[in-house]
Amino acid sequence: MTQEENIKRIHVTFTKKQWELIENFRGVLGQNDAEIVRNIVLSWLSEKSIVSTTVKKKMGDRNDP
């Protein structure tokens, strides 16, 4: 399996104001656009406990007979 097969690319659109806000995170959450947006999404998922809840559920599913 190549690295390209493990990557999902998406196209997103932001308003000018949204992008100005996102630009404030350059150097903090990443250097390029993709890193910044990816890290914002992952931070949000983590903050909402979606990541830990999903992992716990999957681990529970493995332990069920």
Secondary structure, DSSP 8 states (H G I E B T S, - for coil): --GGGG---------HHHHHHHHTTBTTTBSSHHHHHHHHHHHHHHHTTHHHHHHHHHHHHHH--
